[in-house]
Amino acid sequence: MSARIEDRGDRLIIWNGNREKRGALSPALYEAISEAMKQAEDPRIRAVILTSEGRFFCAGGDLNVLIERRKMTEPERRERVDGLHDLIRAMRACSVPLIAAVEGGAAGAGLSLALACDMIVACEDAQFTAAYVKTGLVPDAGLTASMARLLPRPLAMEMCLLGRPVMAMRFAELGAVNRICANGKALDEALMLADTLAAGPRASQGVIRQLVAQSYETDEADQLDAERDAMAHAAGGDEAAEGIAAFLEKRKPRF
């Protein structure tokens, strides 16, 4: 099986299989991510974790598939890329936080998937690479936008123009990776993050991730208005009532 969804009650785990191709993109992975984004609308779901069954998170596009696409017309190839981009849009629009648990590394569109998540946990030996240039291709799946937001321009250019890998520790130093863990422990670390998220206010978390996401595309005046509206709504909600009461009563909130 090249991809599957595991339901653990208050969280979903998307398992990327396709081990023989280092977790390369597959129709099954597209379907699993798309379905998980729909299932995440269930109020009991508090986080979604994307990880791999093998030793590599995701190697990006399957080159054998890309060779076959050379036979297509350019509009047909554009349609295929749109399928991947729709997946990224769905991840960005998800109502709960997404965590990437990266073992081995993430390359090409695999890096795009990792950076589309809200938080990244990576094992100490993991490498991140925008490998497109080595095959005469260019980044897709929002990679240039994500890298421009998270990385210094010289490093983003080096990764994209030279295709050189960057170690997870370097990404962590730059704030692009949240946690570094021992090899084989990325999922365990991601599950601990999910535990913390599950204890928090679901609705507020959803609004926060959308505010942060839209801040990259809106000017300060519009963002101030968006934050005003969000705060006015949140302050009258049940989560704020419980959170404020718990703080004043010096107890843990029960969201």
C-alpha positions, 0 to 999 in steps of 0.5 A, a space after each residue: 500500500 503506497 499511502 494510508 490514513 490512521 485514525 488515532 481518535 483526536 489525530 490523524 496520521 497520513 502514512 506515505 508508503 512507496 518505499 521502493 521509490 523513497 516515498 515518491 509522490 503517488 496517486 494514493 498519497 494524493 488521495 490520502 492527503 485529500 481525504 485526511 483534510 476532509 476528515 480533519 473537519 470532524 471536531 474530534 480531530 485536533 491535528 494531522 501528522 504527515 510521515 513516511 513508512 520508509 526511511 525517507 519522508 518523500 522524494 518528490 515526483 516520480 521521474 518515470 511518471 514525469 518522463 511519460 508526461 513529456 508525451 502530453 501537451 503543455 495544457 495537459 501537463 499544467 492540469 497535472 501540476 494543478 492536481 498537486 497544487 490543489 493538494 497544497 491549497 487543501 493543506 493550507 486551508 485545513 482547520 487543524 494544525 499539520 505536522 510533518 514528521 520527517 525521517 531521512 529527508 524531503 526532496 523536491 515536491 516532498 519538501 513542498 509538502 513538508 513546508 506546507 505543514 505548520 510544524 516540522 519535526 526532523 531526525 538529526 540526519 534528515 536532509 532537505 533539497 530542492 532537487 528540481 534543477 538537477 533534472 532540468 525542472 523548476 520548483 512547484 507545489 508552492 516551494 519558492 513561496 515557502 522558501 522565500 517566507 522561511 529562508 534567507 534569499 541566498 540560501 533559497 537561491 543556492 538550494 534551487 539553483 544548485 540543488 544542494 541539500 541542507 541538513 535538518 540542523 541548519 533548517 532548525 537554526 533558521 527556524 524552518 524546523 521546529 524540533 530535531 530528534 534522534 533518527 527513527 523518533 520523528 513520529 514520536 516527537 510529532 505525537 508529543 506536539 499533537 498531545 499539546 495541540 489536543 489540549 488546546 482550544 481547537 477553534 482558536 488554533 484554527 483561526 490562528 493558523 489562518 491569520 498567520 497564513 494570510 499575513 504573507 499576502 495581506 498588507 498591515 492595514 488589512 491584517 489589523 482588520 482581520 485580527 480585530 474581527 477574529 479577536 472580537 469573535 473569539 472573546 465572546 466564545 466558549 473557549 475564551 470563557 474557559 481559558 480566562 476562567 482557568 487562568 483566574 482560578 489557577 487551574 488547567 483549562 478544559 477545552 
